[in-house]
Amino acid sequence: ITTPQLIQKETISSLIFPKTEVLSDQHSISARLADLEHAMKLGNNHRHKATITFEDSENLKQIETTVWGVTDGWVIFKQGMVIPIARVHEVSV
């Protein structure tokens, strides 16, 4: 298992995200969405930061930030930064 590279959320806009899903089964995909929504509630109500592990076109990366929103396809952070939900491996709060 590769150790994710910790990055600043400001660098997200320069990353390239493939369209493919990183998780292999429906249970994991559903659990990820529940984790993202939980992180969003904590972020909006308590300014609580989440650690998000995701994969761009190069490797695993990780950010620690507040989740502001979750849409059908995207995780939204401050300053309009977004990453595709399909590229998220793990969310911890």
GUDO-128351 format. One record per residue: residue in three letters; chain; x, y, z of N, C-alpha, C in turn. Coordinates in steps of 0.02 Angstrom, whole numbers. Layout:
N
+---------+------+--------+--------+--------+--------+--------+--------+--------+--------+--------+
: koldren : doke :    n.u :    n.v :    n.w :   ca.u :   ca.v :   ca.w :    c.u :    c.v :    c.w :
+---------+------+--------+--------+--------+--------+--------+--------+--------+--------+--------+
:     ALA :    A :      X :      Y :      Z :      X :      Y :      Z :      X :      Y :      Z :
...
+---------+------+--------+--------+--------+--------+--------+--------+--------+--------+--------+
END
This chain:
93
+---------+------+--------+--------+--------+--------+--------+--------+--------+--------+--------+
: koldren : doke :    n.u :    n.v :    n.w :   ca.u :   ca.v :   ca.w :    c.u :    c.v :    c.w :
+---------+------+--------+--------+--------+--------+--------+--------+--------+--------+--------+
:     ILE :    A :     43 :    -60 :      0 :      0 :      0 :      0 :     44 :     62 :      0 :
:     THR :    A :     28 :    107 :    -44 :     66 :    169 :    -50 :     44 :    219 :      2 :
:     THR :    A :     90 :    255 :     31 :     73 :    309 :     77 :     51 :    369 :     36 :
:     PRO :    A :     -9 :    396 :     51 :    -32 :    454 :     12 :     13 :    515 :     22 :
:     GLN :    A :     17 :    555 :    -29 :     56 :    617 :    -27 :     10 :    671 :      2 :
:     LEU :    A :     30 :    702 :     57 :    -11 :    755 :     88 :     -2 :    819 :     47 :
:     ILE :    A :    -58 :    847 :     25 :    -54 :    908 :    -16 :    -99 :    962 :     15 :
:     GLN :    A :    -89 :   1024 :     -6 :   -132 :   1080 :     14 :   -192 :   1081 :    -34 :
:     LYS :    A :   -250 :   1099 :     -7 :   -310 :   1098 :    -50 :   -305 :   1147 :   -109 :
:     GLU :    A :   -263 :   1199 :   -101 :   -256 :   1249 :   -154 :   -226 :   1219 :   -218 :
:     THR :    A :   -192 :   1162 :   -211 :   -161 :   1131 :   -271 :   -209 :   1085 :   -309 :
:     ILE :    A :   -269 :   1074 :   -281 :   -317 :   1029 :   -314 :   -333 :   1051 :   -385 :
:     SER :    A :   -339 :   1116 :   -396 :   -359 :   1140 :   -462 :   -310 :   1122 :   -517 :
:     SER :    A :   -248 :   1105 :   -498 :   -198 :   1087 :   -550 :   -194 :   1011 :   -562 :
:     LEU :    A :   -234 :    972 :   -526 :   -231 :    899 :   -533 :   -276 :    876 :   -590 :
:     ILE :    A :   -259 :    818 :   -617 :   -298 :    787 :   -670 :   -331 :    724 :   -642 :
:     PHE :    A :   -397 :    718 :   -651 :   -434 :    661 :   -625 :   -462 :    618 :   -681 :
:     PRO :    A :   -441 :    554 :   -684 :   -473 :    508 :   -731 :   -546 :    498 :   -713 :
:     LYS :    A :   -587 :    474 :   -760 :   -659 :    466 :   -748 :   -676 :    401 :   -712 :
:     THR :    A :   -628 :    355 :   -706 :   -643 :    289 :   -679 :   -654 :    290 :   -604 :
:     GLU :    A :   -694 :    242 :   -580 :   -709 :    233 :   -509 :   -650 :    197 :   -476 :
:     VAL :    A :   -629 :    220 :   -416 :   -573 :    189 :   -382 :   -594 :    132 :   -336 :
:     LEU :    A :   -657 :    130 :   -317 :   -681 :     76 :   -273 :   -712 :     20 :   -315 :
:     SER :    A :   -708 :    -41 :   -289 :   -728 :    -98 :   -331 :   -797 :   -126 :   -316 :
:     ASP :    A :   -826 :   -112 :   -258 :   -892 :   -142 :   -245 :   -942 :    -90 :   -221 :
:     GLN :    A :  -1006 :   -106 :   -231 :  -1060 :    -59 :   -217 :  -1063 :    -41 :   -143 :
:     HIS :    A :  -1048 :    -88 :    -99 :  -1050 :    -74 :    -27 :  -1000 :    -19 :     -9 :
:     SER :    A :   -939 :    -24 :    -35 :   -888 :     26 :    -21 :   -908 :     94 :    -49 :
:     ILE :    A :   -938 :     94 :   -108 :   -960 :    156 :   -139 :  -1015 :    190 :    -98 :
:     SER :    A :  -1063 :    151 :    -73 :  -1116 :    178 :    -30 :  -1088 :    204 :     36 :
:     ALA :    A :  -1041 :    166 :     65 :  -1011 :    186 :    129 :   -972 :    251 :    121 :
:     ARG :    A :   -938 :    258 :     63 :   -900 :    320 :     50 :   -946 :    380 :     48 :
:     LEU :    A :  -1003 :    373 :     14 :  -1050 :    428 :      9 :  -1076 :    448 :     79 :
:     ALA :    A :  -1092 :    398 :    120 :  -1115 :    411 :    188 :  -1061 :    447 :    228 :
:     ASP :    A :   -998 :    426 :    220 :   -942 :    458 :    255 :   -934 :    531 :    232 :
:     LEU :    A :   -941 :    543 :    167 :   -935 :    611 :    141 :   -990 :    656 :    167 :
:     GLU :    A :  -1051 :    629 :    170 :  -1107 :    669 :    195 :  -1099 :    684 :    269 :
:     HIS :    A :  -1073 :    636 :    307 :  -1059 :    646 :    378 :  -1006 :    700 :    386 :
:     ALA :    A :   -953 :    696 :    347 :   -899 :    746 :    350 :   -926 :    815 :    332 :
:     MET :    A :   -972 :    819 :    284 :  -1001 :    883 :    264 :  -1042 :    912 :    322 :
:     LYS :    A :  -1082 :    871 :    355 :  -1121 :    895 :    412 :  -1076 :    921 :    468 :
:     LEU :    A :  -1023 :    884 :    484 :   -976 :    906 :    535 :   -942 :    971 :    514 :
:     GLY :    A :   -925 :    976 :    450 :   -891 :   1035 :    425 :   -935 :   1097 :    427 :
:     ASN :    A :   -998 :   1088 :    407 :  -1044 :   1146 :    405 :  -1068 :   1166 :    475 :
:     ASN :    A :  -1078 :   1118 :    519 :  -1105 :   1133 :    585 :  -1051 :   1150 :    636 :
:     HIS :    A :   -992 :   1119 :    629 :   -941 :   1127 :    681 :   -873 :   1147 :    654 :
:     ARG :    A :   -869 :   1163 :    589 :   -805 :   1181 :    558 :   -752 :   1127 :    567 :
:     HIS :    A :   -776 :   1065 :    569 :   -733 :   1007 :    582 :   -699 :    985 :    517 :
:     LYS :    A :   -634 :    975 :    520 :   -598 :    954 :    460 :   -599 :    878 :    451 :
:     ALA :    A :   -599 :    856 :    389 :   -596 :    785 :    372 :   -530 :    771 :    336 :
:     THR :    A :   -508 :    710 :    340 :   -450 :    688 :    302 :   -476 :    646 :    244 :
:     ILE :    A :   -461 :    668 :    183 :   -487 :    634 :    124 :   -428 :    607 :     83 :
:     THR :    A :   -431 :    541 :     72 :   -380 :    508 :     31 :   -410 :    495 :    -38 :
:     PHE :    A :   -377 :    520 :    -89 :   -404 :    514 :   -157 :   -347 :    500 :   -206 :
:     GLU :    A :   -367 :    485 :   -268 :   -318 :    468 :   -318 :   -328 :    511 :   -380 :
:     ASP :    A :   -274 :    545 :   -401 :   -278 :    583 :   -463 :   -246 :    540 :   -518 :
:     SER :    A :   -224 :    571 :   -572 :   -195 :    532 :   -627 :   -125 :    505 :   -611 :
:     GLU :    A :    -95 :    529 :   -556 :    -27 :    509 :   -540 :    -22 :    460 :   -482 :
:     ASN :    A :    -52 :    477 :   -425 :    -45 :    435 :   -366 :    -96 :    452 :   -312 :
:     LEU :    A :    -90 :    419 :   -255 :   -134 :    433 :   -198 :   -114 :    498 :   -166 :
:     LYS :    A :   -163 :    539 :   -150 :   -151 :    602 :   -116 :   -199 :    608 :    -57 :
:     GLN :    A :   -182 :    653 :    -12 :   -223 :    663 :     47 :   -227 :    737 :     64 :
:     ILE :    A :   -287 :    759 :     84 :   -295 :    828 :    108 :   -332 :    826 :    174 :
:     GLU :    A :   -319 :    877 :    214 :   -357 :    886 :    276 :   -392 :    953 :    268 :
:     THR :    A :   -458 :    951 :    263 :   -495 :   1012 :    251 :   -568 :   1004 :    271 :
:     THR :    A :   -605 :   1058 :    269 :   -677 :   1056 :    284 :   -715 :   1039 :    220 :
:     VAL :    A :   -760 :    990 :    224 :   -803 :    974 :    167 :   -863 :   1021 :    169 :
:     TRP :    A :   -871 :   1061 :    116 :   -926 :   1110 :    114 :   -988 :   1082 :     81 :
:     GLY :    A :   -979 :   1037 :     33 :  -1037 :   1010 :     -1 :  -1023 :    944 :    -35 :
:     VAL :    A :  -1076 :    907 :    -49 :  -1071 :    844 :    -85 :  -1128 :    844 :   -136 :
:     THR :    A :  -1112 :    837 :   -201 :  -1164 :    835 :   -253 :  -1165 :    764 :   -281 :
:     ASP :    A :  -1200 :    755 :   -336 :  -1204 :    689 :   -367 :  -1135 :    662 :   -386 :
:     GLY :    A :  -1090 :    707 :   -407 :  -1026 :    683 :   -430 :   -965 :    714 :   -398 :
:     TRP :    A :   -975 :    764 :   -354 :   -918 :    802 :   -331 :   -917 :    813 :   -255 :
:     VAL :    A :   -857 :    819 :   -229 :   -847 :    841 :   -160 :   -823 :    914 :   -166 :
:     ILE :    A :   -854 :    959 :   -129 :   -840 :   1030 :   -134 :   -806 :   1056 :    -71 :
:     PHE :    A :   -751 :   1093 :    -81 :   -714 :   1123 :    -25 :   -718 :   1199 :    -32 :
:     LYS :    A :   -688 :   1233 :     16 :   -684 :   1307 :     13 :   -649 :   1329 :    -51 :
:     GLN :    A :   -662 :   1391 :    -71 :   -631 :   1422 :   -129 :   -647 :   1386 :   -195 :
:     GLY :    A :   -704 :   1351 :   -196 :   -726 :   1319 :   -257 :   -686 :   1259 :   -279 :
:     MET :    A :   -644 :   1232 :   -235 :   -605 :   1173 :   -252 :   -650 :   1111 :   -251 :
:     VAL :    A :   -644 :   1068 :   -301 :   -685 :   1007 :   -305 :   -642 :    947 :   -326 :
:     ILE :    A :   -664 :    888 :   -302 :   -635 :    826 :   -328 :   -693 :    778 :   -343 :
:     PRO :    A :   -685 :    736 :   -394 :   -739 :    689 :   -410 :   -746 :    637 :   -354 :
:     ILE :    A :   -808 :    623 :   -335 :   -821 :    573 :   -283 :   -791 :    506 :   -303 :
:     ALA :    A :   -795 :    489 :   -367 :   -771 :    424 :   -391 :   -696 :    413 :   -379 :
:     ARG :    A :   -659 :    467 :   -366 :   -586 :    461 :   -355 :   -568 :    458 :   -281 :
:     VAL :    A :   -617 :    461 :   -236 :   -604 :    460 :   -164 :   -600 :    389 :   -139 :
:     HIS :    A :   -545 :    373 :   -106 :   -535 :    307 :    -76 :   -562 :    304 :     -5 :
:     GLU :    A :   -551 :    356 :     34 :   -567 :    353 :    105 :   -580 :    423 :    133 :
:     VAL :    A :   -626 :    425 :    182 :   -642 :    487 :    216 :   -640 :    472 :    291 :
:     SER :    A :   -602 :    511 :    328 :   -603 :    503 :    401 :   -611 :    570 :    435 :
:     VAL :    A :   -652 :    570 :    487 :   -667 :    632 :    524 :   -645 :    626 :    596 :
+---------+------+--------+--------+--------+--------+--------+--------+--------+--------+--------+
END
